Amino acid sequence: METRAEQRSSEETAVVAAALDYFEGWFEGDAMRMDRALHPGLAKRSLSQVEPDSPELRSLTKERMVELTAAGEGKDESPAGGPRIDVEVVDLYGNIASVVVRSAVYREYLHLVRTDEGWKIVNALWHFT
């Protein structure tokens, strides 16, 4: 029987895998990985990055993220030598998790839920690094 620590470790591994599907999928243009990582109710948001003084909150859906990934939008942002991606699981409790992802391009705060299909990202708040 799996101990509580082993159970938590395997859950953390699954949460990290979902975050990496999201980030690596973006940088590699892999729409299947992006689709697998995201919950249908995804809310991805940021304050306007183009006009720093703008209070506009930009939002993207799962469908749009998968489209942009398939179009290779993230491939243009991948740094030479590949992106450095650091995933920190901040909290994991029951069916929810909070993660901070640091890369050469983005800082993102992710909220995930455990579904029958695995861990899925439901909220993403991001800023350019």
Helices and strands as residue ranges (DSSP letters): H 4-28, H 31-37, E 38-47, E 57-60, H 62-70, G 75-77, E 85-93, E 96-103, E 106-115, E 118-128
